[in-house]
Amino acid sequence: MKTIDRILHTIKREGAVTAKQLAEDLGITTMGARQHLQALEDDGVLAFHDVKVKVGRPTRHWSLTKQGHDQFADRHGELTIQVIEAVEHIFGKEGLAKVAAEREAQTLAQYQQAVQHCPDLAAKLEKLVELREQEGYMAELEQTEQGYLLVENHCPICKAAQRCPNLCQSELNVFQRLLGDECRVERSEHIIAGERRCTYQIYPL
């Protein structure tokens, strides 16, 4: 992967970063990182904001612009939007809801098969992250004081979900039903709501 692509993927996963942080993550010089960041800003892919510190000059933090986020593929894109609109036009909102429900059922069945031999909640979550990563969600799992945090740094169905919010609700439904009575799942950040990523708080019961 080219250095520029590695930079974009790092910022997509981690959010705003400094040139120093990026240099350490990628094993390049800070000066080299700054040059790449500046070039990406010139292209409209990155923007920066300065954070005041107690001593010395402000620290510059770089993050993706909308154009930067658009560099990452939406697996379904405009074709899916057209299909959604056609289904709604022919079958109405009830028909569209049935399509979303069928997708939810198929996804749940696929995930249930994948986790059937997982001995506990932690193993199920690791497998779920693996599945979501394969599907393009740039997924990660973090352990918290209350349980776990499932992080999805990218949404490959974002455009479709904006047009059909039932798809987002389906994601939450699948996670809750997959993990069953072992935990409670809550979405705490949401890309569709304008946030950088989607996150799910998982509270073991």
N, C-alpha and C positions, 0 to 999 in steps of 0.2 A: 504494500500500500504506500502511495506517495506521502511525503511529509505533510502536504497541505490536507490530504484526505484524513490523515491521522489526527491533525489538529482539529478539523471539523468534527470528527467522531468523538474526540476527547471532550470538546465543549458541549456537544450534544448530550453526552452522558453525564457530565459533571456540572454543567451550567457555567456561569461566569468564572474565568480563570485569569491569573496574571501571567505575564511572559515568563517569570521565574518558575511558577508552578508548572507551566507547560514544558519548559526546558527540562525540568527534572523528570517529568512524566515520560517524555519522548527521548531523553538522552541526547539533547542538542544544546548548543550554547544559548544563553539568554539573548544575546544579540541576534542570533539566527532566528530565534522564536519571534522577537520583535519585528524583524524584517518580514517574516511570513504573515504575522498578524496585521501589519500595516498594509501589505499588499491585498489581503483579504478585505480589509476595511475599504480600500480604494475600489474594490470590485463590488462593494455594497453587501457583502456576505456577513461581515462582522461590524459591530459597533462597540464603543467603549464608554465606561463611566469611571470617574476618578473618585476614590474613597480617601477621605482625610485620615491621617494617622497622627499619633501623638508627637512623633519626632520625624522630621525630614519631609520629603516631598510626598504628595498624595500617591496612593497606589492605583495603578490603572488596571481595570478589570474588563475583560473582553467577553462578549456574548454574541450569539447568533441573531441576526436580523430575520424578518419574515422571509426575505430572499434566501438567507442562510438555511432556515428550516426547510424551505422548499427544495434544497439540494438533496434531501432525503426522500426516497421514493415513497409515494402513496401507491400501494400495491394495486389498488382498485381504480382510483382516479375517476376521470370523467365518464368512462364507459359505465361504471357502476352507478353513477348519478343518473345517467340516462335510463338504465334499467329500473332503478328505484322509481323514477318519475313515470315510466311506462306502466309499472305495476300499480302504482297509486291511481293513475288515470283510468286504467281498465277495471281494477278491482276495488278501488277506494282505499281509505285508510285502514279498514278492517283487513283487507287483503294484504296490505303492506305489513301490518302487525303479524299476520300469519306467516309471512315469509321470514320475518325477523325471529319469530318463535321457532320455526323449523331450523334455521341456522343455529340458534341457541341449543336446540336439542341435539343436533349433529355434533356440534363442538363439545358439548358435555359428554356425549357418548365416547368420542375420540379420547378426551382427557381421562375419563374414568377407566378406559382400557389401559391407558399409559401408566396410571398410578395404582393399578389393582394389586401390585405386589409390594408397594411401599409400606413399610412397617409402622410408620408414625407420621405425625403432621409435618415434621421437619423434612422428611424424605419426600413427602407429597409436594411440598413447596419447592424443593430443589428440582423435582421433575417438572413441575408447572413452569418454573422459570426457564428451564431448558426448552420446553415446548414453545413458550412465548418468544424466546430468543430466536428460535428457528423460524418463527412466523414474522420476524422483523420488528418486534416491539422494543428491542434493545433493553431487555429485562434484567433486573438485578434483585437480589434479596438481601435485606439487612435485618439483623437481630436488634430488637429494641427492649427497653425495660418492660414494656407491656406485652411484647410478643414478637411480631415480625412486621417488616415493611416491604411490600412488593412494589418495586419501582419500574415503571415503563417510560423510558426516555423518548420513545418515538411511537407514533400511532400510524400504522400502515393503512388504516381504514378511516383516517381522519375526515376526508371529504365526504365519504359515505355517511359517517356518523353525524356530521353537521346537518346533512339533509334528512337523516332518519335517526333521531335520538334514541329510538328503541334499541339500536345496535349497542349503544353505550350501556344502557340498562342491562342488556343481555350479558355483557362482559361481567358485570357485578353479580348477576344471577348465577352465572356458570361457576364463578369462584366460590360463592357461598354454598351452592349445591354440591360442588365437587368435594369441598372440605367438610361438608356435612355438619354434624353436631359437635365437631371437635373445636370449632372456633366461630367467632363473629367477624365478618368482613365489612369494612367501611371504606369508601373512597374519600381520600382527604385532599387530593389535588387532581385537577382535571384539565387536560389540554383544551378541550372544547370550550371551557370557561375562560380561556386565555392564559392558563398557567403553562409553565415550561414542560411539564411532564404529568403523567398520571401516577398517582400513588394509592396504594390500598393498605390500610392498617388492618392487621390480622391479630385478633385477640383470642388466645386459647381459652377454652371454657373449662 
